[in-house]
Amino acid sequence: MTLWQFSETSQSLLRQCIEASTFDTNNRWIKKFGSKSDPLNKNEELSGYPNKDDIVTNHTANNMDVEDILTNHTENIKQVEDFWREVSELDPISHFDYIVEKCMENTNLYVFLAQKLPLISIEKLCKHVYQTENINPLFIEKFYTIFFPEFLKREPTRLSMHLLIEAKKNFVCFKYFLATIIKDTDLPDTILNDFISMLNIAEQTEFLVILSHTDIPKEVFVYHLITIHTVYKLGEKNSELQNYILSKLVEISDSCVTDKNYGRFLLDFLQSHRDYRTNISEIENIVESHRSAFRRPCLNILNEMK
């Protein structure tokens, strides 16, 4: 039994809002109504559109007027559409300050630009950001953690990989960018894998450090298992990294009992762990439970370590 209903006077406005909010059903941003946690863990909410199903919850929790919520929602959509009509024909460099100003007012505009700007404008915008000093730090933060990851979800091109490599020029922000794209399973895993292959040993080691300090769910670790394994093999090892990798291999072991990629990763981990010989009981448990073709060589190394 429903505990609420919209008043008759609100029905027309509700319908208008729903129609406006679905103007592009294939738009990834529209599919993801709602706010997301700030990638830099500053407990700041990104300003997203309210989900239609959450409108009543928000109304109940905040004791707000439903018509006000729907009106604000519609105005937010209109603001993005108006902005797009303005900037779609503008040169992103000569109007850069205007773009910064508008994006600072509405976080959703980063997503809209990443999805809709022509590639030639994307290239100009990115190069300008990379080469220009004294840009608003908050804009730079959102550029790396919202705009750029969203741009990478477009059809892969040589430009996207080139811009990804160039993005390392601001390495402080780039570290947050890596932490963001690692967690985003909407990004094709080949993007991160191709990018890692272009890094030198020092940069790959830095990637492992970033990874070990990033709280990622086990399904995300599995999603990037091949990429993480690749960079692990090439990067420098230490006890902290070994403990992190082991904790993740233990965490996902039940999901990867017959996975050859997991078995291959486990074997390489054991070969590197000869220098440490710690946590033997934990290692023994996951090796004993594994069932891919790599179980036997893993057991051989484990027996040598005991």
C-alpha positions as a Markdown table, in Angstrom:
| # | Residue | x | y | z |
|---|---|---|---|---|
| 1 | Met | 0.0 | 0.0 | 0.0 |
| 2 | Thr | 1.4 | 3.4 | -0.9 |
| 3 | Leu | 1.9 | 5.8 | 2.0 |
| 4 | Trp | 2.0 | 9.0 | -0.2 |
| 5 | Gln | 0.9 | 10.4 | -3.5 |
| 6 | Phe | 1.5 | 13.6 | -5.5 |
| 7 | Ser | -1.2 | 16.2 | -5.3 |
| 8 | Glu | -3.3 | 16.7 | -8.4 |
| 9 | Thr | -1.8 | 20.2 | -8.9 |
| 10 | Ser | 1.7 | 18.6 | -9.1 |
| 11 | Gln | 0.9 | 15.9 | -11.7 |
| 12 | Ser | 1.5 | 18.1 | -14.7 |
| 13 | Leu | 4.8 | 19.3 | -13.4 |
| 14 | Leu | 5.9 | 15.8 | -12.5 |
| 15 | Arg | 5.2 | 14.6 | -16.0 |
| 16 | Gln | 7.2 | 17.5 | -17.5 |
| 17 | Cys | 10.1 | 16.8 | -15.3 |
| 18 | Ile | 10.2 | 13.1 | -16.2 |
| 19 | Glu | 10.0 | 13.8 | -19.9 |
| 20 | Ala | 12.8 | 16.4 | -19.6 |
| 21 | Ser | 15.0 | 14.0 | -17.7 |
| 22 | Thr | 14.9 | 11.4 | -20.3 |
| 23 | Phe | 15.9 | 13.5 | -23.4 |
| 24 | Asp | 18.7 | 11.1 | -24.2 |
| 25 | Thr | 18.3 | 7.6 | -22.9 |
| 26 | Asn | 21.7 | 6.5 | -24.2 |
| 27 | Asn | 23.5 | 9.2 | -22.3 |
| 28 | Arg | 25.7 | 7.5 | -19.6 |
| 29 | Trp | 25.3 | 10.5 | -17.4 |
| 30 | Ile | 21.5 | 10.4 | -17.6 |
| 31 | Lys | 21.6 | 6.7 | -16.8 |
| 32 | Lys | 23.5 | 7.6 | -13.6 |
| 33 | Phe | 21.2 | 10.1 | -11.9 |
| 34 | Gly | 22.3 | 10.9 | -8.4 |
| 35 | Ser | 25.4 | 12.0 | -6.6 |
| 36 | Lys | 28.7 | 10.2 | -6.3 |
| 37 | Ser | 31.4 | 10.6 | -3.6 |
| 38 | Asp | 34.2 | 13.0 | -4.3 |
| 39 | Pro | 37.1 | 11.0 | -5.7 |
| 40 | Leu | 39.5 | 12.8 | -3.4 |
| 41 | Asn | 37.5 | 11.6 | -0.3 |
| 42 | Lys | 36.8 | 15.1 | 0.9 |
| 43 | Asn | 33.2 | 14.1 | 1.8 |
| 44 | Glu | 32.0 | 16.6 | -0.8 |
| 45 | Glu | 29.0 | 15.4 | -2.9 |
| 46 | Leu | 29.2 | 16.0 | -6.6 |
| 47 | Ser | 26.1 | 17.9 | -7.8 |
| 48 | Gly | 24.1 | 15.3 | -9.7 |
| 49 | Tyr | 20.6 | 15.1 | -10.8 |
| 50 | Pro | 18.1 | 13.6 | -8.4 |
| 51 | Asn | 16.8 | 10.2 | -9.3 |
| 52 | Lys | 13.1 | 10.2 | -10.0 |
| 53 | Asp | 12.6 | 7.3 | -7.5 |
| 54 | Asp | 14.4 | 9.3 | -4.8 |
| 55 | Ile | 12.3 | 12.4 | -5.1 |
| 56 | Val | 9.8 | 11.3 | -2.5 |
| 57 | Thr | 12.6 | 10.0 | -0.2 |
| 58 | Asn | 14.3 | 13.4 | -0.4 |
| 59 | His | 11.0 | 15.1 | 0.2 |
| 60 | Thr | 10.3 | 13.1 | 3.3 |
| 61 | Ala | 13.8 | 13.3 | 4.7 |
| 62 | Asn | 14.2 | 17.1 | 4.2 |
| 63 | Asn | 10.6 | 18.1 | 4.5 |
| 64 | Met | 10.9 | 20.0 | 1.2 |
| 65 | Asp | 8.1 | 20.9 | -1.1 |
| 66 | Val | 7.8 | 18.4 | -4.0 |
| 67 | Glu | 7.1 | 21.1 | -6.6 |
| 68 | Asp | 10.3 | 22.9 | -5.5 |
| 69 | Ile | 12.4 | 19.7 | -6.0 |
| 70 | Leu | 10.9 | 19.1 | -9.4 |
| 71 | Thr | 11.3 | 22.7 | -10.5 |
| 72 | Asn | 15.0 | 22.7 | -9.5 |
| 73 | His | 15.5 | 19.4 | -11.3 |
| 74 | Thr | 14.0 | 20.8 | -14.5 |
| 75 | Glu | 16.0 | 24.0 | -14.2 |
| 76 | Asn | 19.2 | 22.0 | -13.8 |
| 77 | Ile | 18.5 | 20.1 | -17.0 |
| 78 | Lys | 17.8 | 23.4 | -18.8 |
| 79 | Gln | 21.1 | 24.9 | -17.5 |
| 80 | Val | 23.1 | 22.0 | -19.0 |
| 81 | Glu | 21.2 | 22.3 | -22.3 |
| 82 | Asp | 21.7 | 26.0 | -22.5 |
| 83 | Phe | 25.4 | 25.7 | -21.7 |
| 84 | Trp | 25.8 | 23.1 | -24.4 |
| 85 | Arg | 24.2 | 25.3 | -27.0 |
| 86 | Glu | 26.6 | 28.1 | -26.0 |
| 87 | Val | 29.9 | 26.2 | -26.0 |
| 88 | Ser | 29.4 | 23.6 | -28.8 |
| 89 | Glu | 30.5 | 26.2 | -31.4 |
| 90 | Leu | 33.0 | 28.1 | -29.2 |
| 91 | Asp | 36.8 | 27.7 | -29.3 |
| 92 | Pro | 37.7 | 26.0 | -26.0 |
| 93 | Ile | 40.9 | 28.0 | -25.6 |
| 94 | Ser | 39.7 | 31.5 | -26.3 |
| 95 | His | 36.6 | 30.8 | -24.1 |
| 96 | Phe | 38.4 | 28.8 | -21.5 |
| 97 | Asp | 37.7 | 31.1 | -18.6 |
| 98 | Tyr | 34.0 | 30.9 | -19.4 |
| 99 | Ile | 34.1 | 27.1 | -19.5 |
| 100 | Val | 35.8 | 27.1 | -16.1 |
| 101 | Glu | 33.3 | 29.4 | -14.6 |
| 102 | Lys | 30.3 | 27.4 | -15.7 |
| 103 | Cys | 31.8 | 24.1 | -14.8 |
| 104 | Met | 32.5 | 25.4 | -11.3 |
| 105 | Glu | 28.8 | 26.3 | -11.0 |
| 106 | Asn | 27.5 | 22.9 | -12.1 |
| 107 | Thr | 29.6 | 19.7 | -11.8 |
| 108 | Asn | 27.4 | 18.0 | -14.4 |
| 109 | Leu | 28.9 | 20.2 | -17.1 |
| 110 | Tyr | 32.2 | 18.3 | -17.0 |
| 111 | Val | 30.4 | 15.1 | -17.9 |
| 112 | Phe | 28.4 | 16.8 | -20.7 |
| 113 | Leu | 31.5 | 18.3 | -22.2 |
| 114 | Ala | 33.4 | 15.0 | -22.1 |
| 115 | Gln | 30.5 | 13.2 | -23.8 |
| 116 | Lys | 29.6 | 15.8 | -26.4 |
| 117 | Leu | 32.5 | 18.0 | -27.4 |
| 118 | Pro | 34.1 | 17.2 | -30.8 |
| 119 | Leu | 37.4 | 15.4 | -30.6 |
| 120 | Ile | 39.3 | 18.4 | -32.0 |
| 121 | Ser | 37.9 | 20.6 | -29.2 |
| 122 | Ile | 38.7 | 17.9 | -26.6 |
| 123 | Glu | 42.3 | 17.9 | -27.8 |
| 124 | Lys | 42.6 | 21.7 | -27.6 |
| 125 | Leu | 41.0 | 21.8 | -24.2 |
| 126 | Cys | 43.2 | 19.0 | -22.8 |
| 127 | Lys | 46.4 | 20.5 | -24.1 |
| 128 | His | 45.5 | 23.9 | -22.8 |
| 129 | Val | 44.9 | 22.4 | -19.3 |
| 130 | Tyr | 48.2 | 20.5 | -19.4 |
| 131 | Gln | 50.2 | 23.5 | -20.5 |
| 132 | Thr | 48.6 | 26.3 | -18.5 |
| 133 | Glu | 49.7 | 27.3 | -15.0 |
| 134 | Asn | 47.5 | 29.0 | -12.3 |
| 135 | Ile | 44.2 | 27.3 | -13.3 |
| 136 | Asn | 41.7 | 27.1 | -10.5 |
| 137 | Pro | 42.8 | 24.0 | -8.5 |
| 138 | Leu | 39.3 | 22.8 | -8.0 |
| 139 | Phe | 38.7 | 22.9 | -11.7 |
| 140 | Ile | 41.9 | 20.9 | -12.3 |
| 141 | Glu | 40.8 | 18.3 | -9.7 |
| 142 | Lys | 37.4 | 17.8 | -11.4 |
| 143 | Phe | 38.9 | 17.8 | -14.8 |
| 144 | Tyr | 41.1 | 14.8 | -13.9 |
| 145 | Thr | 38.5 | 13.0 | -11.8 |
| 146 | Ile | 35.3 | 13.7 | -13.7 |
| 147 | Phe | 35.9 | 15.0 | -17.2 |
| 148 | Phe | 38.8 | 12.9 | -18.3 |
| 149 | Pro | 37.5 | 9.5 | -17.1 |
| 150 | Glu | 34.2 | 10.2 | -18.8 |
| 151 | Phe | 36.0 | 11.1 | -22.0 |
| 152 | Leu | 37.8 | 7.8 | -22.0 |
| 153 | Lys | 34.4 | 6.0 | -22.1 |
| 154 | Arg | 33.9 | 7.3 | -25.6 |
| 155 | Glu | 34.9 | 5.2 | -28.6 |
| 156 | Pro | 38.7 | 4.6 | -28.1 |
| 157 | Thr | 41.0 | 6.5 | -30.5 |
| 158 | Arg | 44.7 | 7.2 | -30.8 |
| 159 | Leu | 43.9 | 10.6 | -29.4 |
| 160 | Ser | 42.5 | 9.3 | -26.2 |
| 161 | Met | 45.6 | 7.3 | -25.4 |
| 162 | His | 47.9 | 10.2 | -26.4 |
| 163 | Leu | 46.0 | 12.5 | -24.1 |
| 164 | Leu | 46.1 | 9.9 | -21.4 |
| 165 | Ile | 49.9 | 9.8 | -21.6 |
| 166 | Glu | 50.2 | 13.6 | -21.6 |
| 167 | Ala | 47.9 | 13.8 | -18.5 |
| 168 | Lys | 50.9 | 12.6 | -16.4 |
| 169 | Lys | 52.4 | 16.1 | -16.6 |
| 170 | Asn | 50.4 | 17.0 | -13.5 |
| 171 | Phe | 51.3 | 14.0 | -11.5 |
| 172 | Val | 49.7 | 15.1 | -8.2 |
| 173 | Cys | 46.3 | 15.2 | -9.9 |
| 174 | Phe | 47.1 | 12.2 | -12.1 |
| 175 | Lys | 47.4 | 10.0 | -9.0 |
| 176 | Tyr | 43.8 | 10.9 | -8.1 |
| 177 | Phe | 42.9 | 10.2 | -11.7 |
| 178 | Leu | 44.4 | 6.7 | -11.6 |
| 179 | Ala | 42.6 | 6.0 | -8.3 |
| 180 | Thr | 39.3 | 7.1 | -10.0 |
| 181 | Ile | 39.7 | 5.0 | -13.2 |
| 182 | Ile | 40.8 | 1.9 | -11.3 |
| 183 | Lys | 37.5 | 1.9 | -9.6 |
| 184 | Asp | 35.4 | 2.6 | -12.7 |
| 185 | Thr | 34.3 | -0.7 | -14.2 |
| 186 | Asp | 32.4 | 1.1 | -16.9 |
| 187 | Leu | 35.8 | 1.9 | -18.5 |
| 188 | Pro | 37.0 | -0.8 | -20.8 |
| 189 | Asp | 39.8 | -2.7 | -19.0 |
| 190 | Thr | 41.9 | -2.4 | -22.1 |
| 191 | Ile | 42.4 | 1.3 | -21.6 |
| 192 | Leu | 44.2 | 0.9 | -18.3 |
| 193 | Asn | 46.1 | -2.1 | -19.6 |
| 194 | Asp | 47.3 | -0.2 | -22.7 |
| 195 | Phe | 48.3 | 2.7 | -20.6 |
| 196 | Ile | 50.3 | 0.7 | -18.1 |
| 197 | Ser | 52.3 | -0.9 | -21.0 |
| 198 | Met | 53.5 | 2.6 | -21.9 |
| 199 | Leu | 54.9 | 3.4 | -18.4 |
| 200 | Asn | 58.5 | 2.9 | -17.4 |
| 201 | Ile | 59.5 | 0.8 | -14.4 |
| 202 | Ala | 59.5 | 3.7 | -12.0 |
| 203 | Glu | 56.0 | 4.8 | -13.1 |
| 204 | Gln | 54.7 | 1.3 | -12.9 |
| 205 | Thr | 56.0 | 1.0 | -9.4 |
| 206 | Glu | 54.3 | 4.3 | -8.6 |
| 207 | Phe | 51.1 | 2.8 | -10.0 |
| 208 | Leu | 51.4 | -0.1 | -7.6 |
| 209 | Val | 51.9 | 2.3 | -4.7 |
| 210 | Ile | 48.7 | 4.2 | -5.7 |
| 211 | Leu | 46.9 | 0.9 | -6.0 |
| 212 | Ser | 48.0 | -0.4 | -2.6 |
| 213 | His | 46.6 | 2.8 | -1.0 |
| 214 | Thr | 43.3 | 2.7 | -2.9 |
| 215 | Asp | 40.4 | 1.0 | -1.3 |
| 216 | Ile | 38.9 | -1.1 | -4.1 |
| 217 | Pro | 36.2 | -3.7 | -3.9 |
| 218 | Lys | 37.2 | -7.3 | -4.7 |
| 219 | Glu | 35.1 | -7.3 | -7.9 |
| 220 | Val | 37.1 | -4.3 | -9.2 |
| 221 | Phe | 40.4 | -6.1 | -8.4 |
| 222 | Val | 39.1 | -9.1 | -10.4 |
| 223 | Tyr | 38.0 | -6.8 | -13.3 |
| 224 | His | 41.6 | -5.4 | -13.5 |
| 225 | Leu | 43.3 | -8.7 | -12.6 |
| 226 | Ile | 45.3 | -9.1 | -15.8 |
| 227 | Thr | 46.4 | -5.4 | -15.7 |
| 228 | Ile | 47.4 | -5.5 | -12.1 |
| 229 | His | 49.3 | -8.8 | -12.6 |
| 230 | Thr | 51.2 | -7.3 | -15.6 |
| 231 | Val | 52.4 | -4.3 | -13.7 |
| 232 | Tyr | 53.1 | -6.4 | -10.6 |
| 233 | Lys | 55.5 | -8.6 | -12.6 |
| 234 | Leu | 57.5 | -5.7 | -13.8 |
| 235 | Gly | 57.4 | -3.4 | -10.8 |
| 236 | Glu | 59.7 | -3.3 | -7.8 |
| 237 | Lys | 58.5 | -5.4 | -4.8 |
| 238 | Asn | 58.6 | -4.7 | -1.1 |
| 239 | Ser | 57.0 | -6.2 | 2.0 |
| 240 | Glu | 54.2 | -3.7 | 2.0 |
| 241 | Leu | 53.2 | -4.4 | -1.6 |
| 242 | Gln | 53.5 | -8.2 | -1.0 |
| 243 | Asn | 51.2 | -8.0 | 2.0 |
| 244 | Tyr | 48.7 | -5.9 | -0.1 |
| 245 | Ile | 48.7 | -8.3 | -3.1 |
| 246 | Leu | 48.4 | -11.3 | -0.8 |
| 247 | Ser | 45.4 | -9.7 | 1.0 |
| 248 | Lys | 43.7 | -9.2 | -2.3 |
| 249 | Leu | 44.5 | -12.7 | -3.6 |
| 250 | Val | 43.0 | -14.1 | -0.4 |
| 251 | Glu | 40.0 | -11.9 | -0.7 |
| 252 | Ile | 39.2 | -13.0 | -4.3 |
| 253 | Ser | 40.3 | -16.7 | -4.0 |
| 254 | Asp | 36.8 | -18.1 | -3.7 |
| 255 | Ser | 35.7 | -16.2 | -6.9 |
| 256 | Cys | 38.7 | -17.4 | -8.8 |
| 257 | Val | 39.0 | -21.1 | -7.9 |
| 258 | Thr | 39.4 | -22.2 | -11.5 |
| 259 | Asp | 40.6 | -18.9 | -13.1 |
| 260 | Lys | 43.9 | -19.4 | -15.0 |
| 261 | Asn | 44.7 | -15.7 | -14.8 |
| 262 | Tyr | 44.4 | -15.9 | -11.0 |
| 263 | Gly | 46.5 | -19.0 | -10.9 |
| 264 | Arg | 49.2 | -17.3 | -13.1 |
| 265 | Phe | 49.2 | -14.3 | -10.8 |
| 266 | Leu | 49.4 | -16.5 | -7.7 |
| 267 | Leu | 52.4 | -18.3 | -9.2 |
| 268 | Asp | 54.3 | -15.1 | -9.9 |
| 269 | Phe | 53.4 | -13.8 | -6.4 |
| 270 | Leu | 54.9 | -17.0 | -4.9 |
| 271 | Gln | 58.1 | -16.7 | -6.9 |
| 272 | Ser | 58.6 | -13.2 | -5.7 |
| 273 | His | 57.6 | -14.1 | -2.1 |
| 274 | Arg | 60.6 | -16.5 | -1.8 |
| 275 | Asp | 62.5 | -13.4 | -0.6 |
| 276 | Tyr | 60.0 | -12.8 | 2.2 |
| 277 | Arg | 58.6 | -16.1 | 3.4 |
| 278 | Thr | 55.8 | -14.6 | 5.5 |
| 279 | Asn | 52.1 | -15.5 | 6.0 |
| 280 | Ile | 52.7 | -19.1 | 4.9 |
| 281 | Ser | 49.5 | -20.4 | 6.4 |
| 282 | Glu | 47.4 | -17.9 | 4.5 |
| 283 | Ile | 49.2 | -18.7 | 1.3 |
| 284 | Glu | 48.8 | -22.4 | 1.9 |
| 285 | Asn | 45.0 | -22.0 | 2.3 |
| 286 | Ile | 44.6 | -20.3 | -1.1 |
| 287 | Val | 47.0 | -22.6 | -2.9 |
| 288 | Glu | 45.3 | -25.7 | -1.6 |
| 289 | Ser | 41.8 | -24.5 | -2.6 |
| 290 | His | 42.9 | -23.4 | -6.1 |
| 291 | Arg | 42.0 | -25.7 | -9.0 |
| 292 | Ser | 43.5 | -24.3 | -12.2 |
| 293 | Ala | 46.5 | -25.8 | -14.1 |
| 294 | Phe | 48.8 | -23.5 | -12.0 |
| 295 | Arg | 47.9 | -25.3 | -8.7 |
| 296 | Arg | 50.7 | -27.9 | -9.0 |
| 297 | Pro | 53.6 | -25.4 | -9.7 |
| 298 | Cys | 52.2 | -23.2 | -6.9 |
| 299 | Leu | 52.3 | -26.1 | -4.5 |
| 300 | Asn | 55.9 | -26.9 | -5.5 |
| 301 | Ile | 57.1 | -23.4 | -4.7 |
| 302 | Leu | 55.1 | -23.4 | -1.4 |
| 303 | Asn | 56.7 | -26.6 | -0.3 |
| 304 | Glu | 60.1 | -25.1 | -1.0 |
| 305 | Met | 59.2 | -22.1 | 1.2 |
| 306 | Lys | 58.1 | -24.1 | 4.2 |
